[in-house]
Amino acid sequence: MTAAVAVGLEPRVLAELRSVVGDRGLLTEPEDLRTYECDGLTNFRAIPRAVLLPSSTEEVQGILRVCYREHIPFVARGAGTGLSGGALPVADGVVISLARMNHILEVDIPNQRVVVEPGVINLDVTGRVAAQGYFYAPDPSSQSVCSIGGNVAENAGGAHCLKYGFTTTHVLGLEVVLPDGTLAHFGGKTLDRPGYDLAGVFVGSEGTLGIATKITLRIMKRPQAVRTLLAAFNSTTEAGAAVSDIIAAGIVPAAIEMMDDLSIQAAEAAVHPGYPRCGGLLLVELDGPEAEIADLMDRVDALCRKNGAWEIRLAQSDLERALIWKGRKSAFAAVGRISTNYIVQDGVIPRTALPEVMSEIERLSTQVGLRVANVFHAGDGNLHPLVCYDRGIPGQEAAAVALSERILEICIEQGGSITGEHGVGEEKKIMMAKMFAEPDLATMQRVRCAFDPLQLSNPTKVFPRPRLCGEGPGEYLPHPLELQGIAERF
Ligand SMILES: Cc1cc2nc3c(=O)[nH]c(=O)nc-3n(C[C@H](O)[C@H](O)[C@H](O)COP(=O)(O)OP(=O)(O)OC[C@H]3O[C@@H](n4cnc5c(N)ncnc54)[C@H](O)[C@@H]3O)c2cc1C
């Protein structure tokens, strides 16, 4: 069967791309392309002109050289679990899926390093080193399916990042194909290399600076013991006060997660973790030497009771602990059990603002008439309000979008952030101008232009506005209409 010619890509370009990746590495059939039309944020969709599935760094280089010469925009894609539309295809562009570059290339236990290709699944890194007593710390709830390349691009977090740090703490080196096809290396296996920290710049850049093709990760020694506690409170305010007290006492839990009543109901309906029904549930995990965590867990227990915990359970087995985590890690998807549609929001506030912000979310939810389930990494102040709505009811989707944007504004007003871990992508670029001053955004744009002068790499994402007609990359120059107060910029 001959492949249909994708609209917008000339046959000679397709032929050249095919010569780089082979027949099996180029998709152009409409039904194949549709698989790639969105990521985990399904309300944004676009069909790419073609999808490329390279198997090596050299093939990625070959693809990007063609894209650069022909001015074809491209979007890298890992597992497509992103929740901010980062892997959403761009008009007239191609998607480059890294799914076939899924090999663990090197395991160096004595130096605690692992080198992987970008398509390796997060949990497989731990799977590979567990027998030797090691683990890879960043643990997004999607870790059984998301890729390390996607984690790097989003600077992914997870429940255990409170103690161990986000992805950026664990990425030591990167091999990157720049948008013109050049191969560059940032960082390496050893620490504190001279020059700019370009690995740090690349992590969290959401696919806008090129494509990571090899990643050197730090792995960690598995702690001697792990203890997990569940504490039930009447409200998230009481549970939030317990979180503040635990951290103020100098205890650094491996994780502190919070769920409200609605998210407990959802988790219960989906995976039956057996949580107590309550207004605010805390899940506290401590790890380290056995004797030390036994003592710290007693203190955590006392601080929870002091703040009103009326039921405390300590997991008695690995099985029980796994079930507790299953409930928490399934919480986003579980909301589908209680609501036809929902928006997964991701914002950050200072931990101390938790009671005030939770009350305000509750007030807004009542005012708008939409339920909001809350699941969050309480230790980092990283909220995940899940705004429930029904697309079939006229006006509800718009009300849900407005409510979730208002929640992000509250995060900014509290000195927090519009994203803790899911990234800006397509969804939140409009909020960037609310969070950053123009010089901050302009500086970021200059970095982007240095890597990608033609703006081909995921070009429409992260930054708040399409560049105005005739506006070149670099420092922002206000449009005359803006200066006259006639047009507004987002
Ligand atoms: C149920 C569920 C739970 C989740 N929980 C969490 C969580 O706890 N913490 C968290 O941080 N996230 C979470 N996420 C979001 C998502 O899983 C993460 O953002 C993850 O890092 C995305 O990885 P991916 O491989 O799916 O990337 P994709 O969605 O395919 O891509 C994400 C971004 O990375 C870019 N990209 C991909 N590969 C490369 C590469 N090799 N080089 C350059 N850029 C690249 C893409 O262009 C895109 O901008 C969750 C998602 C779901 C569906």
The ligand as an SDF file (V2000), in Angstrom:
LIG
                    3D

 53 58  0  0  0  0  0  0  0  0999 V2000
   -2.5060   10.1210   35.4220 C   0  0  0  0  0  0  0  0  0  0  0  0
   -1.3560   11.0760   35.2810 C   0  0  0  0  0  0  0  0  0  0  0  0
   -0.6150   11.4060   36.4150 C   0  0  0  0  0  0  0  0  0  0  0  0
    0.4410   12.3100   36.3080 C   0  0  0  0  0  0  0  0  0  0  0  0
    1.1840   12.5960   37.4220 N   0  0  0  0  0  0  0  0  0  0  0  0
    2.2420   13.4100   37.3230 C   0  0  0  0  0  0  0  0  0  0  0  0
    3.0530   13.6760   38.4590 C   0  0  0  0  0  0  0  0  0  0  0  0
    2.8220   13.1800   39.5630 O   0  0  0  0  0  0  0  0  0  0  0  0
    4.1030   14.5150   38.2940 N   0  0  0  0  0  0  0  0  0  0  0  0
    4.4020   15.0660   37.0970 C   0  0  0  0  0  0  0  0  0  0  0  0
    5.3910   15.8020   37.0020 O   0  0  0  0  0  0  0  0  0  0  0  0
    3.6480   14.8370   36.0090 N   0  0  0  0  0  0  0  0  0  0  0  0
    2.5930   14.0220   36.0800 C   0  0  0  0  0  0  0  0  0  0  0  0
    1.8350   13.7630   34.9690 N   0  0  0  0  0  0  0  0  0  0  0  0
    2.1490   14.4500   33.7020 C   0  0  0  0  0  0  0  0  0  0  0  0
    3.1080   13.6970   32.7520 C   0  0  0  0  0  0  0  0  0  0  0  0
    3.0780   12.3020   32.9930 O   0  0  0  0  0  0  0  0  0  0  0  0
    4.5150   14.2470   32.9090 C   0  0  0  0  0  0  0  0  0  0  0  0
    4.5530   15.5860   32.4890 O   0  0  0  0  0  0  0  0  0  0  0  0
    5.5870   13.4540   32.1280 C   0  0  0  0  0  0  0  0  0  0  0  0
    6.8510   13.9870   32.4380 O   0  0  0  0  0  0  0  0  0  0  0  0
    5.3760   13.4980   30.6160 C   0  0  0  0  0  0  0  0  0  0  0  0
    6.1680   12.4950   30.0300 O   0  0  0  0  0  0  0  0  0  0  0  0
    5.8150   11.9210   28.5740 P   0  0  0  0  0  0  0  0  0  0  0  0
    6.8620   10.9460   28.2280 O   0  0  0  0  0  0  0  0  0  0  0  0
    4.4420   11.4270   28.5490 O   0  0  0  0  0  0  0  0  0  0  0  0
    5.9930   13.2430   27.7130 O   0  0  0  0  0  0  0  0  0  0  0  0
    5.0630   13.8420   26.5620 P   0  0  0  0  0  0  0  0  0  0  0  0
    3.7090   14.1240   27.1040 O   0  0  0  0  0  0  0  0  0  0  0  0
    5.1480   13.0120   25.3570 O   0  0  0  0  0  0  0  0  0  0  0  0
    5.8060   15.2190   26.2930 O   0  0  0  0  0  0  0  0  0  0  0  0
    5.8950   16.1950   27.2850 C   0  0  0  0  0  0  0  0  0  0  0  0
    6.7920   17.3250   26.7920 C   0  0  0  0  0  0  0  0  0  0  0  0
    8.1070   16.8400   26.6660 O   0  0  0  0  0  0  0  0  0  0  0  0
    8.6290   17.1240   25.3770 C   0  0  0  0  0  0  0  0  0  0  0  0
    9.5480   16.0250   25.0900 N   0  0  0  0  0  0  0  0  0  0  0  0
    9.2800   14.7010   25.1220 C   0  0  0  0  0  0  0  0  0  0  0  0
   10.3780   14.0050   24.8760 N   0  0  0  0  0  0  0  0  0  0  0  0
   11.3750   14.8890   24.6680 C   0  0  0  0  0  0  0  0  0  0  0  0
   12.7530   14.7870   24.3600 C   0  0  0  0  0  0  0  0  0  0  0  0
   13.3610   13.6140   24.2290 N   0  0  0  0  0  0  0  0  0  0  0  0
   13.4690   15.9230   24.2010 N   0  0  0  0  0  0  0  0  0  0  0  0
   12.8820   17.1360   24.3340 C   0  0  0  0  0  0  0  0  0  0  0  0
   11.5910   17.2940   24.6350 N   0  0  0  0  0  0  0  0  0  0  0  0
   10.8500   16.1790   24.7890 C   0  0  0  0  0  0  0  0  0  0  0  0
    7.4020   17.2270   24.4970 C   0  0  0  0  0  0  0  0  0  0  0  0
    7.6520   18.0300   23.3620 O   0  0  0  0  0  0  0  0  0  0  0  0
    6.4150   17.8760   25.4330 C   0  0  0  0  0  0  0  0  0  0  0  0
    6.5920   19.2710   25.4390 O   0  0  0  0  0  0  0  0  0  0  0  0
    0.7600   12.8840   35.0390 C   0  0  0  0  0  0  0  0  0  0  0  0
    0.0190   12.5250   33.9160 C   0  0  0  0  0  0  0  0  0  0  0  0
   -1.0160   11.6490   34.0340 C   0  0  0  0  0  0  0  0  0  0  0  0
   -1.7940   11.2920   32.7930 C   0  0  0  0  0  0  0  0  0  0  0  0
  1  2  1  0
  2  3  1  0
  2 52  2  0
  3  4  2  0
  4  5  1  0
  4 50  1  0
  5  6  2  0
  6  7  1  0
  6 13  1  0
  7  8  2  0
  7  9  1  0
  9 10  1  0
 10 11  2  0
 10 12  1  0
 12 13  2  0
 13 14  1  0
 14 15  1  0
 14 50  1  0
 15 16  1  0
 16 17  1  0
 16 18  1  0
 18 19  1  0
 18 20  1  0
 20 21  1  0
 20 22  1  0
 22 23  1  0
 23 24  1  0
 24 25  2  0
 24 26  1  0
 24 27  1  0
 27 28  1  0
 28 29  2  0
 28 30  1  0
 28 31  1  0
 31 32  1  0
 32 33  1  0
 33 34  1  0
 33 48  1  0
 34 35  1  0
 35 36  1  0
 35 46  1  0
 36 37  1  0
 36 45  1  0
 37 38  2  0
 38 39  1  0
 39 40  1  0
 39 45  2  0
 40 41  1  0
 40 42  2  0
 42 43  1  0
 43 44  2  0
 44 45  1  0
 46 47  1  0
 46 48  1  0
 48 49  1  0
 50 51  2  0
 51 52  1  0
 52 53  1  0
M  END
$$$$
